[in-house]
Amino acid sequence: MFSGKMEKKMKSLRITTLLIAAAIMAGVSTAGAATEGRIIPTNRVSLEKNGSVIANLTSQAPVDENALIICHGTCMVKLRGISLVAVDKTEFAVKQIGSFMNIYVKQGKVNFIITDTSRQLAFYVPDGRYIKTEGFVVPASSDNAVKGYIDVTDKATSIGMDRGGMVVQTTNGRQMISQGHAIQLAMAEVPAPAPTGGGAALPGAGSLAGVFSHATLGAVIAGGAATAFVAGMVATANDSGVKRPASPNR
């Protein structure tokens, strides 16, 4: 009699334990799905909205898709199948919309490592122009990752590949960026937009505002900049038709 009761009690306890474990695992899965990725600072990362810093991070944290990420020292954003490594003083943001991972770089350099080459990316720059990926060329090796970068300065933006290749759609049509090459978008001085009641947008800024919130962009959309990208790309073509950067150092 006693052993029968104990056996039933132990069985009930095992079932309860399994249910609790299942509930915990479900909670962990839900929490993981709540964010696309995580920010990993090596020193400190500031999050900025509407031109004001809302947080300073010194340890891992979920990505806030509506905040500008400002790196003080190198920082990483780890996403599904994508790792972004930004250099010191880089300001950027990421946002998933549909099948595209949108990457906006206000200034600085972001290196990307892509292990899931089925992912689609769109690179945005301050005036609202963007370049979308249409596929990747994976090197023939056991390492399937492709590696590249987007580098934004006050004079130009370069998007290049360090390992593997990338097919992109630009204003000049579809282009292949092969390993060791880049495309470069030149910048030209233009008059600052005339102030209006709500702040005038820069040319092409509508597409940028449609992806990233005004809280993320801050004064970029409001007309604080006096530069815009020219429509064409400044680059020379090699024999294969791949765009080669103007700088001999790339």
N, C-alpha and C positions, 0 to 999 in steps of 0.2 A: 504494500500500500504506500509506504513512505517513498520507496524508490520510484513508483509510478508518478507521484505528485512532483517529485524532484525533476524527473525527466520532462514532464509537461512544462514545469517552470523554466527549465533550462532552454527548452525549445522556444518558448514564448520570448525569452530574453534574447535568443539568437535572432529571431525574426525582428524584434524591436531594434536591435543593433544594426541589422541590415537596412531597415527602413531609414534610420537616422543617417547612416552612411550614404545612402542613395540621395537623401534630401540635401546633405552637405555637398555631394558631387554636383547635383543639379544647380545648387546655388553658385558653386565655383564656375560652372559652365556659363551660366547666365551673366555672372560678373565679367567673365572674359569676353563675352560677346557684346558687352555694353560699350566697348571702346575699340577702335580700329588698331591702336598701337600704344606704345609707351615712349616717353621722353627719358633719356638716360644722360644726365650731365656728368662731365668729368670735373667741373668746377661749380659753375652756377648757371642757371637758365632763368631769364625773366620772361613772364607772359604779359603781353600788352594788349589792351583793348581801348579803342577810341583815344589813342595817344597816351594812356595812363597805364603804369605797371600795376597789375592786379595780383601778381604772385612772384615770388622768387624761390626757385627750386634748387636744392642741392642733392636730392636723391631721386630715384625713379618715380615717375608719376604718369597717369593717363594723359594722352594727347587731348588738348582742348582745340577742336577744329575751328573755333571762332576767335582764337587768340594768335597774335604774332609771337613767334618764338625767337627770343634774342639770346644768342650764345655768348657767355663770358668764359672763354676757353672752348675747347672742342666739345661738341655735344652730339648725341645720336638720337634719332627717332627710329624705333624698331616697329615695322609694320608687317603684315602677312606677306611673306615672300619678298620684302623690300627692306633694306637698311639704308638710312640716310645719315651721313656723317658730315656735319657742318663745321667749318673752321671758326676760329675766334672772331667775334664781332659780326657774324652772319645773322641776318634777320629773315625769317622765312615762315611759311605756314603750310599745312597739309589739310586736305579735305577730300573725303571719299564721296563721289556722286555717281550713282549708277555703277558702271563697270570701270570708271576712270578714277585713278588716284591723282588728284590735282595738287601740284607743288608750286607754290608762289614764292619767289625769292625777291625780296625788296633790295637787299644788298648782300654781298659776300659770296662764298663758294660752298656748294653742297655736293658732296660726292655720293653717288648712289651705287648700291650693290643689289642686283636683282637675281634672286634664286628661282623665283616663279616667273618664267618668261611669258606666261599667259596673261600676266597683269598688263593693264594699259595705263599709261601715264600721260599727263598733260602738264607742260612746264609753262608757267605764267611769269611775266616780268612786269615791272611797275606801271607801264603805260597801258596794260591790259592785253597786249598781244600774247599769243600762246603758240606752242608747238606740241602736237600730239604724236604719240608713238603709234606705229602700225605693226610692229613686230621686232624681234631681236634675232641676231645671228649668233648662235652659241658656238664657242670654240670647240674643236674636237679634242676633248680631254675628259677625265673623270669629274672635273669640276665644271658644273653646268652654269655657274654664275657669270653674268656679264657686269661690267663695271664702267662707270662714266661719271660725268660731272656737269653741273651748270654753274657758271661763274659770272656774277653780275657786278659790274663796276659803273661808275658815272659816265664812262665812255663807250662801253660795249658790253654785250652779253655773249658768252661762248657756251656752246653745248657740245661736248665731245665724248669720245669713248676711249677708255684705257684698256679694256679687254672685251673682245667680241664686237659685234656691230649692232646698229639700231636703225630701223627704217622709220622716218618721221614725215609728217605732213606739214609743209610750211607754206608761206605766201608764194613761193616759187614752185609749188607742187611737191610731189613725193621725192624724198632724197634718202640716200643711204649714208650714214655716218659710219665709216669703218674704223677699225682699231687704230689708234694713234692719230686720228683726225678729228676735226671739229667744224661746226658752222658758227659763224660770228654775225651777230646783228649789231650794226653800227648805231651810234646815237648821235643826234644832231641837236644843236641849241635851237629852241623855238621860243617865241614870246609866251610868257605865262598867261594862262586863260583869264579872261576878264572876270572879276568877282561878280557873283549874283547872289540873290537872296539865299539860295540853298547851296552855293558853291558849284562852279562849273567843273565838269568832268574833262579829263584829258582825252585826246583822240583814242578810240579803241577801248576806253576804260569801261564801257558798258558790259563787255564780255567778262571782264575781271570782276566787276561788282556782282555779276550774275552768279559767280561761283563762290567768291569770298565775301563775307559780310563787311559792312562799313566799320563795324567794331574792329575787325582784323586790319583793314586797310588804313584806317585813320585818315591822316591828312593826304595820303597818296591820291585818293580819289577827289578830295576836296579842292585840289588845284594848287597845292603847295609846291609842286615840281615845275621846273622850267625847261625840262628836256623831254623828248619823245623819240621813239625809235623810227628811223626812216623805213620806208616800205620795203626796200630791197635788202639783200644780204651782201656784205662786203667780204668776198672770199675769192680764191682762185680755184679752178678745177684741175684735178690731176687726170691722168689718162683714163682712169676707170670712171670718171664722172663724179667722184666723191669730192665734196667740198673740202678744201684745205684751208686752215686758218691763215689770216693775214700775218700773224706773228710767226717767225721762224722757230720760236721756242716751244711751240706746241707739237 
